[in-house]
Structures are given as structure tokens and as C-alpha cells.
Amino acid sequence: ICDQLEDNRLKDILTQINQLKLNHPEVTLNLARKATELMCKNLNKEIHKKDLGDQTLDKLIISIRADVPRLALAHLYAIMHYGNFGSHDMGEGNYALRRIF
């Protein structure tokens, strides 16, 4: 699928995710959140013909929710919430992220 993407930044992030996922799950999670944000920005440009710039991921998802399947929305929100959780020190809770992957 990576080869079919036109956005080189997104390709680079997805390549990094594939290389790091086993040994660096927290970094991978952060990259997955970044990729999700980039995909949502691209969808907004494609569907609504507008650049939402520095909007939060939550607002980016809200702006495309009528245009994507509900299951896709569930995945987008899951990545957003796990990414938010994984980007902050949650004490022992961060260790749980390592066991998910």
C-alpha cells in the first residue's frame, strides 16, 4: 500500500512505523498518530478543498466524519486517544503500551 501513496511524507512515516514497531512501540504509536493527522489533513483538502492547517486531530476528524465510514472513524479516534495517552508520562500505565504491540 505504501507504494501507492502519493504523499511522500506519509510514505516516510509509514516506513518508519514498520521499521520501529517491534522494538519501539511508544515511538510507533506517536508516529501512527502523526500519520493519522496527515491523512485527515489530506482528506480535508481532497473532500472539502480547504487546508485546516494547525487544527487539532480531534477537529480534523470531526470535519471529515460525514465523509468516511463509521469503522474508519472508530480507528481514527482509537489512534488519537492511544497517541495522546502514549505521548505523556502515565507512570506504570505507559508500560502497558509496550505489551499491546
Secondary structure as UniProt FT lines:
FT   HELIX           2..4
FT   HELIX           8..20
FT   TURN            21..23
FT   HELIX           25..48
FT   TURN            53..54
FT   HELIX           57..64
FT   TURN            65..67
FT   HELIX           70..86
FT   TURN            91..92
FT   HELIX           93..100
//
